[in-house]
């Protein structure tokens, strides 16, 4: 049951990481204009993303324009696009594969490869989180390095956008979820049937598949006697034994006297 809880927790972490990766990929808030000039009044805010650049004016107008060319972009931005798209694809695939391999689902129930499928989903989450972490960290380093350049005009300096924070948190959630799902590969399998043990009950069958019979041990009854009764019985036995020994010589004398008188009567009678 602990493995099932870890898998469910890892799946939800990976799901939240996938949603965050999609949001960070599509929205243009990777870099926002920094207001470091002595002029407090700002008429225009500029936001840059992977696919478009947006401008927000003080009048309330919000306008976005996509990049018209692909080859005209910098190499860093092209690589960031590719990595974020591949990370999103891997996250979607990981959600589908993990749903099949988790213990709380009935897909592939009874198959020995169910744990391997869950582990494969966790590996895809790990790979997706790593792919999204690289461009997010790269872009963050670039924005910070550009901001602290001395010869850079204040109008061209940018700050870290919200999408970079979301992308960093999403990549970490994806990797944590993938690690929890990969722990399902350590789940023990039942060697006789190749299925998982869903309940923590002991095995009542022998290696041949026959139920084990429990040996019957009869209870040993022990009777306890009162010491007072035992003493009384011993005294009674001693009295009876002495009485029998005392009466035995008297009875023998009487028997011998009777036999003598009978013999004398017979002799005198015939004489």
Secondary structure, DSSP 8 states (H G I E B T S, - for coil): -HHHHHHHHHHHHHHHHHHHHHHHHHSSTTEEE---SS-----EEEEE-SSEEEEEETTS-EEEEE-S-STTS-HHHHHHHHHHHHHHHHHHHHHHHHHHHSTTS-TTTT-TTHHHHHHHHHHHHHHHHHHHHHHHHHHHHHHHHHHT-TTS-GGG-EEE-HHHHHHHHHHHHHHHHHHHHHGGGG--B-TTTS-B--S-----B-TTS-B---------------HHHHHHHHHHHHHHHHHHHHHHHHHHHHHHHHHHHHHHHHHHHH-
